[in-house]
């Protein structure tokens, strides 16, 4: 997984490409409404690709930057698992059969 960090207009922006498969973009978009309640990362897409991004003020301290990176990587992991599942792979971490799993 490649995460790109850039600075523009006083903001640090982290981004990660999720998929170039246009067939799964609509399904990924259907997850976004539920995820917006849980995370600060934003799903962005066009007709054929999807990526995740999150930003913070460039003036943030070291602790805030570490938190930004940690939460963004957590979000990327969740989205990557969904992409893998939609491509027919298996999720990196699967819950036991008797576990309750809540998905958006």
N, C-alpha and C positions, 0 to 999 in steps of 0.2 A: 504494500500500500504506500503510495507516494502522497505526502502532504506538502502543499506549496504554501509558503508564508510570504506575504508581501505587505508593504506599507504604502498607503495612499491617503492623502487628506487627513493626516493625523490619526489614522486607524491601522491596526494590524489585522490583516485578513488571512485566515487559514482556509484552504480549499483542498478538496480531494475528489477526483473523478470516480464515479461509481459504476457507470455503464455507458457503452456506446450502442447498446442493443435497443433499437426503437420499439421492439415488441414488449419489453418489460417496463418502459417508462410510464405508461398509464397506471400500471399496478403500483409502482413506486409512488406515484403522485397520490394514489388513494390512501397510502399510509401517512402522508405528510400531515394531515389534519390532526391525527392522534398524537403524532410525535411532537408537534409544536407545543403541546401542553407539558411535555417531559424534558425538552432540551432546548438549548439556544441555537443549535446548528439549524441551518435552513437548507432545504432541498431546492435546488434550482434545476431547470431543465429546458431543453428546446424539444423539437419533434423527434430527435434521434439520440440524445444523450442526456445523462443526469449527473449532477455533481452536488456536493455538500459544501457549505461554507459557513463560517462563523467569524465574527470580528470583535475587537475590543479597542479601547483608546490606546494609542501608541505610548501614551504617558503612564500607562499602568505599571505598577511595581512588579518586582520579580515574582512575588507570591501570586498575584493576579494572572501573570503570564503563564505560570506553571499550571494554574487552575484552568485557564483557557485551553491550553494544550491537552490536559488530561480529559476534560469534558468533551473536547472535540474528537479525540481518539476514541473515547467510549461511543460517541455517536457514530463515528465511521465504522466501528466494529459491528454495531447493531445493523446499520444499513448494508454493510458488506454481507452479513449473514442472510439478509433478505434477498440480495442480488444472487448469491450463490444458490439459495433455495429455488428462486425463480428460473434459474438456468438449468435446474435439474440436479444440482449437486446437493450435498447434505450440509446442513448448518454446522458451523464449527463446534458449537456446544448444543447438545440436544438435552431436553429435560426428560427425566424418567417418565414412564407411562402414567404413573399416578400423580404427577405434579400438575398443578394448575398453571397454565400459561395464558397471560392476558396480552392480546395484540390489538393494535388499533384497527 
